[in-house]
Amino acid sequence: MQGEKPQQSIVKETKRIGVGTVIMLVVMLAIYAVLGKFTVGVLLGGLLGSAYAIFNFFMLGMTLQKPRP
């Protein structure tokens, strides 16, 4: 089922997860900055990890949405 649109509940929950993930990313980056350990690697790791976590949650929802044979 290529091109299947996500259900509204999946989009809503993915947005909630995204907001929470971004908030915690900012907290993490602030802690690294306060400790003096902030680097570009920390920033890129946080951004890529957060993006992957949100994408993974969305794909989980899409998988569960598929009808069973």
C-alpha distances in whole Angstrom, upper triangle without the diagonal:
4,6,6,10,12,14,18,19,17,18,22,22,21,23,26,25,25,29,30,29,31,34,34,34,37,39,38,39,42,44,43,45,48,48,49,46,44,42,40,38,38,36,34,33,33,30,28,28,27,25,23,24,22,19,19,19,16,14,15,15,11,11,13,11,8,10,12,12
4,6,9,11,15,18,19,17,18,21,22,20,22,25,24,24,28,29,28,29,33,33,32,35,37,37,37,41,42,42,43,46,47,47,44,41,40,37,36,36,34,31,31,31,28,26,26,26,23,21,22,21,17,18,19,16,13,16,15,11,12,15,13,11,13,15,16
4,6,9,13,15,17,15,15,19,20,18,20,23,23,22,26,28,27,28,31,32,31,33,36,36,36,39,41,40,42,45,46,46,43,40,39,36,35,35,33,30,30,30,27,25,26,25,21,21,22,19,16,18,18,15,13,16,15,11,13,15,13,12,14,17,18
4,7,9,12,14,13,13,17,18,16,19,21,21,21,24,26,26,27,30,31,31,33,35,35,36,39,40,40,42,45,45,46,43,41,40,37,36,36,34,31,31,30,27,26,26,25,22,21,21,19,16,17,17,13,12,14,12,9,11,13,10,9,11,15,16
4,7,9,12,10,10,13,15,14,16,19,19,19,22,24,24,25,27,29,29,31,33,33,34,37,38,39,40,43,44,44,42,39,39,36,35,34,32,30,30,29,26,25,25,23,20,20,20,17,15,17,16,12,12,14,11,9,12,13,10,10,13,17,19
4,6,8,6,7,10,11,11,13,15,16,16,19,20,20,22,24,26,26,28,30,31,32,34,36,36,38,40,41,42,40,37,37,34,33,32,30,29,28,26,24,23,23,21,18,18,18,15,13,14,12,9,10,11,8,6,10,10,8,10,13,16,19
4,5,5,7,9,10,11,13,15,16,17,19,20,21,23,25,26,27,29,31,31,33,35,36,37,39,41,42,43,41,39,39,37,36,34,32,31,30,28,26,25,25,22,20,20,19,16,15,16,14,11,12,12,9,8,11,11,8,10,12,16,19
4,5,5,6,9,10,11,12,14,15,17,19,20,21,23,25,25,27,29,30,31,33,35,36,37,39,41,42,40,38,38,36,35,34,31,30,30,28,26,25,25,22,20,21,19,16,16,17,14,12,14,14,11,11,14,13,11,14,16,19,23
4,5,5,6,8,10,11,12,14,15,17,18,20,21,23,24,26,27,28,30,32,33,35,36,38,39,40,39,36,37,35,34,32,31,30,29,26,25,25,23,21,20,20,18,15,15,16,12,11,13,13,9,11,13,12,10,14,16,19,22
4,5,5,6,9,10,10,12,14,15,16,18,20,21,22,24,26,26,28,30,31,32,34,36,37,38,36,34,34,32,31,30,28,27,26,24,22,21,20,18,16,16,15,12,12,12,9,7,9,9,6,7,11,10,9,12,15,18,21
4,6,5,6,9,10,10,12,14,15,16,18,20,21,22,24,25,26,28,30,31,32,35,36,37,35,32,33,31,30,28,26,25,25,22,20,20,20,17,15,16,15,11,11,13,10,8,11,12,9,10,13,13,12,15,18,21,24
4,5,5,6,9,10,11,13,14,16,17,19,20,22,23,24,26,27,29,31,32,33,35,36,35,32,33,31,31,29,27,26,26,23,21,22,21,17,17,18,16,12,14,15,12,10,14,14,11,13,16,15,14,17,20,23,26
4,5,5,6,8,10,11,12,14,15,17,18,20,21,22,24,26,27,29,30,32,33,35,33,31,31,30,29,27,25,25,24,21,20,20,18,15,15,16,13,10,12,12,9,8,12,11,9,12,14,13,13,17,20,22,25
4,5,5,6,9,10,10,12,14,15,16,18,20,21,22,24,26,27,28,30,31,32,31,28,28,27,26,24,22,21,21,18,16,16,15,12,11,12,10,7,9,10,7,6,10,10,8,11,14,14,14,17,20,22,26
4,5,5,6,9,10,10,12,14,15,17,18,20,21,23,24,26,27,29,30,31,30,27,28,26,26,24,22,21,21,18,16,17,16,13,12,14,12,9,11,13,10,9,13,14,12,14,17,17,17,20,23,26,29
4,5,5,6,9,10,11,12,14,16,17,18,20,21,23,25,26,27,29,30,29,27,28,27,26,24,22,22,21,18,17,18,17,13,14,15,12,10,13,14,11,11,15,15,13,16,18,18,18,21,24,27,30
4,6,5,6,9,10,11,12,14,15,16,18,20,21,22,24,26,27,28,27,25,25,24,23,21,19,19,18,15,14,15,13,10,11,12,9,7,10,11,8,9,13,12,12,15,17,17,18,21,24,26,29
4,5,5,6,9,10,10,12,14,15,16,18,20,21,22,24,26,27,25,23,23,22,21,19,17,17,16,13,12,13,12,8,8,11,9,6,9,11,9,10,13,14,14,16,18,19,19,22,26,28,31
4,5,5,6,9,10,11,12,14,15,17,19,20,21,23,25,26,25,22,23,22,22,20,17,18,18,14,13,15,14,10,11,14,12,10,13,15,13,13,17,17,17,19,22,22,22,25,28,31,34
4,6,5,6,9,10,11,12,14,15,17,19,20,21,23,24,23,21,23,22,22,19,17,18,17,14,13,15,13,10,12,14,11,10,14,15,12,14,17,17,17,20,22,22,23,26,29,31,34
4,5,5,6,9,10,10,12,14,15,16,18,20,21,22,21,19,20,19,18,15,14,15,13,10,10,12,10,6,9,11,8,8,11,12,11,13,16,16,17,19,21,21,23,26,29,31,34
4,5,5,6,9,10,10,12,14,15,16,18,20,21,20,17,18,17,17,14,12,13,13,9,9,11,11,7,9,12,11,10,13,15,14,15,18,19,19,21,24,24,25,28,31,33,37
4,5,5,6,9,10,11,13,14,15,17,19,20,19,17,19,19,19,16,14,16,15,12,12,15,13,10,13,15,13,13,16,18,16,18,21,21,22,24,26,26,27,30,34,36,39
4,5,5,6,9,10,11,12,14,15,17,18,17,15,17,18,17,14,13,15,13,10,11,14,12,9,13,14,12,13,16,17,16,18,21,21,22,24,26,26,28,31,34,35,39
4,5,5,6,9,10,11,12,14,15,16,15,13,14,14,14,10,9,11,10,6,8,11,9,7,10,13,11,12,15,16,16,18,21,21,22,24,26,27,28,31,34,36,39
4,5,5,6,9,10,10,12,14,15,15,12,14,14,15,12,10,13,13,9,10,13,13,11,13,16,15,15,18,20,20,21,24,25,25,27,29,30,31,34,37,39,42
4,6,5,6,9,10,11,12,14,14,12,15,16,16,13,12,15,14,11,13,16,14,13,16,18,16,17,20,21,21,23,26,26,26,29,31,31,32,35,39,40,44
4,5,5,6,9,10,11,12,11,10,12,14,13,9,10,12,11,8,11,14,12,11,15,16,15,17,20,20,20,23,25,25,26,29,30,31,32,35,38,40,43
4,5,5,6,9,10,10,9,7,10,11,11,8,7,11,10,8,10,13,13,12,15,17,17,18,21,22,22,24,26,27,28,30,32,33,34,37,40,42,45
4,5,5,6,9,10,10,8,12,13,14,11,11,14,14,12,14,17,16,15,18,21,20,21,24,25,25,27,29,30,31,33,35,35,37,39,43,44,48
4,5,5,6,9,9,8,12,14,15,11,12,15,15,12,15,18,17,16,20,21,20,22,25,25,25,28,30,30,31,34,35,36,38,40,44,45,48
4,6,5,6,5,5,8,11,11,8,10,13,12,11,14,16,16,16,19,21,20,22,25,25,26,28,30,30,32,34,35,36,38,41,44,45,48
4,5,5,6,5,9,11,13,10,10,14,14,13,15,18,18,18,21,23,23,24,26,28,28,30,32,33,34,36,38,39,40,43,46,48,51
4,5,8,8,12,15,16,13,14,18,18,16,18,21,21,21,24,26,25,26,29,30,30,32,35,35,36,39,40,41,42,45,48,50,53
4,6,8,11,15,15,12,14,18,17,16,19,21,21,21,24,26,25,27,30,30,31,33,35,35,37,39,40,41,43,45,49,50,53
4,6,9,12,13,11,13,16,17,16,19,21,21,22,24,26,26,28,30,31,32,34,36,36,38,40,41,42,44,46,50,51,54
4,6,10,10,8,11,14,13,13,16,18,18,19,22,23,23,25,27,28,29,31,33,34,36,37,38,40,42,44,47,48,51
4,7,8,6,8,11,11,11,13,16,16,17,19,21,21,23,25,26,27,29,31,32,34,35,36,38,40,42,45,47,49
4,5,5,6,9,10,11,13,14,15,17,18,20,21,23,24,26,27,29,30,32,33,35,36,38,39,41,45,46,49
4,5,5,6,8,10,10,12,14,15,16,18,20,21,22,24,26,27,28,30,32,33,34,36,37,39,43,44,47
4,5,5,6,8,10,10,12,14,15,16,18,20,21,22,24,25,26,28,30,31,32,34,36,37,41,42,44
4,6,5,6,9,10,10,12,14,15,16,18,20,21,22,24,25,27,29,30,31,33,34,36,40,41,44
4,5,5,6,9,10,11,12,14,15,17,18,20,21,23,24,26,27,29,30,32,33,35,39,40,43
4,5,5,6,8,10,10,12,14,15,16,18,20,21,22,24,26,27,28,30,31,33,37,38,41
4,6,5,6,8,10,10,12,14,15,16,18,20,21,22,24,25,26,28,30,32,35,36,39
4,6,5,6,8,10,10,12,14,15,16,18,20,21,23,24,26,27,29,31,34,36,39
4,6,5,6,9,10,11,12,14,16,17,18,20,21,23,24,26,27,29,33,34,37
4,5,5,6,9,10,10,12,14,15,16,18,20,21,22,24,26,27,31,32,35
4,5,5,6,9,10,10,12,14,15,16,18,20,21,23,24,26,30,31,34
4,5,5,6,9,10,11,12,14,15,17,19,20,21,23,25,29,30,33
4,5,5,6,8,10,11,12,14,16,17,18,20,21,23,27,29,31
4,5,5,6,9,10,10,12,14,15,16,18,20,21,25,26,29
4,5,5,6,9,10,11,13,14,15,17,19,21,24,25,28
4,5,5,6,9,10,11,12,14,16,17,19,23,24,28
4,5,5,6,9,10,10,12,14,15,17,21,22,25
4,5,5,6,9,10,10,12,14,16,19,21,23
4,5,5,6,9,10,11,12,15,18,20,23
4,5,5,6,9,10,11,13,17,19,22
4,5,5,6,9,10,11,15,16,19
4,5,5,6,9,10,14,15,18
4,5,5,6,9,12,14,18
4,5,5,7,10,13,16
4,5,6,9,10,13
4,6,8,9,13
4,6,9,12
4,6,9
4,7
4
